[in-house]
Every structure is written in C-alpha cells, then in structure tokens.
Amino acid sequence: MSRKLLMLDEPFGALDQFTREELWSIMQELWTIHRPTVLLVTHDLKEAAFLANRICVMAARPGRIIDDSVVPFARPRTVSMTYEPDFVALTHKLRESSSTPSRPKTTSVTAVAGASQ
C-alpha cells in the first residue's frame, strides 16, 4: 500500500458483526504498518472509535460538524476494549451530541474518522 490517502465510505456496512470486527483489526494492522491518512465515513460510532484518532460527527441538512472528538485509546485496540466503560462513554457522548432539543434523535448522523498519526 503506497498510497498516502485512503478514503472509505461505509466499507464494512454490508457485513455481519463478526466479519466487520475481524476487518477492523486487519484495517488497524494495515494502518499501523503503512500509516496512510484514512478518511472513513461510517454510521457506526463503535467502528469509528475503534479505527480513528479523531471523530467528527456530522448532522444532516444542512451538513455540518456538530462534534469533533479525539479518540484517547492506545493502539493496538481490541474488540474487547469496545465494552470497557471509557469506550462506551465515548460512543455514548458521540450519540448524545447528535440529539439536542433542536435536533431530535431521528436526525441522520455520520461519523467521519481520520487516522493520520
């Protein structure tokens, strides 16, 4: 992989959860070896928190960033980490950022995860 920028739009969306989590680990390993900048668009906050260094949550119509969070977890990350309280707290915070009195929970939210460290 000699690319410096990798752009992915819902690459794991059509997969079952077990396959998705296996590919998260493979993606993390590839990133660790090659260190490209990765722009990952996903609706899966757990996926974003597992793969990213930074997560931007976007609101729909008008599209705009409503939350920008640094992911504080060391690498390599494991699927078991996704059940730890700090990880769950991050995904909960991201979900809550998408629902305020002016933005009901039905608002479409996209997490954009970039990894370039």
N, C-alpha and C positions, 0 to 999 in steps of 0.2 A: 504494500500500500504506500505509494509515493505521493499521494495527494495531501495537500495542506488543509483543505476544507472538505468536510463531508456533510452533506445536507440530507436529512432523513425526515420524511413526512409519514407518520404513523406506520413505521416499518414492521411492527410486531402486532398490530391491531387485529389481524385475522387469525391469530394463533391461539391455541389453548394456553392456559396459565402456566403449565409445567414447561412447555416448549418455549414460551415467552421468557420465563425466568432463566432457562438454560442459555438462551441467546443473549440475555442481559449480561451474563457472566462472560460469554465469549466476546461480546462487544467491549466490555470493560478491559478484558485482557488485550484485545487488539489496540485499544486506545493507550493502554499502559506501554505497549511496545513501540507504537508508531507516533503517538502524540499529535494527531491531527486536531484541528479545531472542528468540533462537531456541533451542528445546529440540528436539534432533534425536536420536531413538533409532535406532541402527543396529547391525548386527553387523559392519560393515566398518570396521576400525580405520584404514585408509588414508583412507576417506571422512571419518571423524571428525577425523583430524589435518589434513586439507585444509580443512575448513569451520569448525572450532571454535577458540575461545580457551582452552577448558578441556574436559577429557575425564574423565568418571567411568566407571570400569569396574565393572559390577555382576556379582555371582555369582548363580546361581540357587539357590533353595531352601536356606536362606532368602535371599530377595533382600536384598542389602546391598552397599554400596560397598566395593570391595576395592582400588581405586586412584583417586587424584584427581590429575591432571596438568595443568599449564599448558602450552599449546602455544606455543613460543617463536618461531615463524616469522613474519616480517613479511608484511604484505599489500601488494599482491595476491600470492596464491600461484599457482603454475603447476603443471600436471601434471608437467612435467619435474622440479620440486622433489621430487616424491614418490619419486624414485630416488636422491636425494642421501643421503650417509651419515647425517647428523643426523636426517633424516626417517625413514629406515629404522630407525635406532636407537630412535626414539620408538615406532614401531609395534611393534617387537620387545619393548621394555620393557613395553608395554601387554599384549601377548600373554603374556609371561612372568608378569606379575602375576596372570594368571588360572589358572596351573598351579603348584601347590606340592604337596608330598607329600600334604597333606590334601585338595587339590583337583586331581584328575587332569585332563589336557588335554581330556578329553571334557566337562568342565563347561561349561554354556551361559554365554556371556559377552555382555553387551550394553554397547556404548559409548554414553554419553549426552553429547552435545556441546552446550554452550550458548555463544552468542556475544552478549554484551551490551556490549561496549566501544565 
